[in-house]
Amino acid sequence: MTKKRGHFMIFLLLAPALLITLTFYLVPGILTGAMSFTNMDHRLTWNFVGFSNYVAMFKDTILSRVFWNTILYVFGTLLLFNVTFGLLIALATSYIAERHGEKPSLFFRALWLLPRFTPPIVYGVIWLWILDPTRNGLLNGVLNWFGQKPVSWISEFPMAVIVLTNGVIGASFGMILFYSAITSISREYNWAAAVDGAGWLHRIRYVTLPLIRWPLLFVTAYQTLSLLTSYEYILILTGGGPFYKTTVWSLYAYNEAFGGYYASYRFGYATALTLGLVIVSIIASVIYWRVFRFREMMSEPKIEVI
Amino acid sequence: MKRLPLFLVFALALLLAFSLGAAAQEVITIRAWTVGPDTPAFHRAENLVTAGERLNKMLEIVGADVRVEVDADFWTDEWDSFRRRIILASEEGNPDVVPDIIVSSHLDIPVWAPAGWIVSLDEYIDQYWESTYQDFFPHLWGAVSYEGKRYGVPQDIEVRMVFYRKDHLRSLGWTEDEIADLPRRVEEREFLLSDLQDLAQEMVDAGLADYGMVHRPTQGPDFFQILVAYGGQYYDPDTDKLVIDKEALELTLQFFADNVERGLTPAGMTTWPWPAVHRAIAEEGSAGMQITGGMWFWAEWQRDLGIPEEDLWENLTWSLIPAGNEKGRPNQLGQPLAYMLSGPSRNKDLAFLLITLASEVDLNTRHSLEAAKLAIRRSQTAFPLFQENSYLAEAAKLTPHQIFNATHPAAGRYLAVLHEAIGGVETGAITPKEGVELIVQRMNQAVEGDQLIIR
């Protein structure tokens, strides 16, 4: 009786989450999967065409370009900004907190959070002004002072632009997690290391970094998956151009479905592309799970530390 | 407090109901979605609202118990978001969501009509033929027809042109007479695309402009003008099929590749934001010429950039797109916008009456003047306000060389892939030959093989 009741309680507690997952993830997922076997266009007719969308993916000469863009964008943003730069801000602000108190540190962290609070369109428009190819842009205005000709920043450094603009936002996620992890490290470790003669750099290398290993791995894994599916800032800034130089996989799928002056409405092909992305994400998740030993992180600690 | 006797409450309620009933008017709401995206074109929505006011006045005079309320919305974001909104609403098909009237490009008709999202207007147009529609320029009806039926009422038409900085021409030693003669030389093939390139080169070499020739950064039907200038064909009206004219396409792509190679056009032209293009040509003169410009820019430059019209006359002149070779011809493309009736609308008769009233000569003319668009009715050209506007009169001289887009469901796809290939050759990612192959491949992906003529 009690066991049955217990099962019922578990079901009851899980029901809201289950319902949401079913309605907003599983059902659309299945529909998307089914749609990828049709040649559905704007008329939304389910005309099944077998594997032809998947065959078309292999014939699509643009797709290899898009694939390498995606790799460059995801790992470029991840390694340069979301992890490394996020860590640097966290270290710097925790150092400021330690030396000068919490308030100045809070100020700098809040500053780095600003891009994340800014609505994407506003953020995009600000960057468009900074990078404007004429003298009216911020950067070209500065060049103009020195008598230089304006530079078409977006077309000359397309990948750098999208990595930078996404990275400035992405860094704050790592910053928050790393900062709280760093400040929760018990001070005795640092004191002990300082007594043994370790300098600031050595304390980071031998005390801080090993102790924030899990947040580091988590941010890496989580941000890989979120970058794989993110395209909104690229869409606003470059639209994927010039000529696919900044088109990542998810944006390519979006453009095939809805993009352009005349939306393509190639829902069948677009959904096949997104399904490809789902498979890549699953593979990435499994690799991270295995390599980073997430099971270990999730399990209860074997020894109680402090 | 003492309660009111029940019968008194009843009597009061009855009285109230009667007095309300006597004044009750049926109010029918007609909803319209219209688009700029150029902000000066706001009369696309406003004219419908005014039409509603006029209709209400007539109803009041004749003592009818019905009034119309017009809820018209004007879209100034980009074309693709406007279309996406219509597509998503139309797919749902809910008459409470889908507007009764849509104002959009005539190019949407071959896509939306077969889907059943808009209805044929033949029967409605005939109802008002004598009073209104016989006055429309006849060639416009062809542009709003699909498979022999009219699905739109033309709302406006424009010409697209090449803009030149007159101040730079003067600096290069051109006399006022020579500048004034340029449009004629273009029209009579004395001045070709290669001369346009050379002129741009002179402007850059003389340090007058950073770029000699800019073009619209976004997708648009304008690029077919260059194809026609090189003698190409993009549509075969006899078979109703799109044409992939490989030779002319390669010449077109070569033209854009050469412009970048010679430093006339920035390699990333397709990533420029629109305002940067407008400022470069109209405000700063950092661009010497703009191909694929449109006559409505004139209104945008005044309204959005605040440039006085005298300055525009002082600094800018325009012409057709010059011919590229002996096979080609100078031309310009027009893209009529049209009123359409949505399939799910519950009030089609009333909505069409509003369209008819919004097409009155004075209302269409105020749109023409504000948005810098051409007349669509014969009577407009005799309307004093229209005649006084010298810009419209001058721009209208390009009309005889007008070409239209193909009325084909995949015409939009075609202009998108052409733009894609132009971006590719400009950035040096592909050669013009590879660009042509890309166009063939992309069109084959989207269009049934027998719907294309590749040659």
Interface residues (C-beta under 8 A of the other chain):
Chain A: H42 R43 L44 A56 D60 T61 L128 D132 P133 T134 R135 N136 G137 K149 P150 S152 I154 S155 E156 P158 T238 G239 G241 P242 F243 Y244 K245 F258 G259 G260 Y261 Y262 A263 S264 Y265 R266 Y269
Chain B: E78 W79 D80 R83 R84 I87 E91 L107 V111 P114 A115 D210 T218 Q219 G220 P266 A267 G268 M269 T270 T271 W272 P273 A276 R279 A280 E284 S286 A411 G412 R413 L415 A416 H419 E420 G423 G424 E426 T427 A429 I430 L438 Q441 Q445 A446
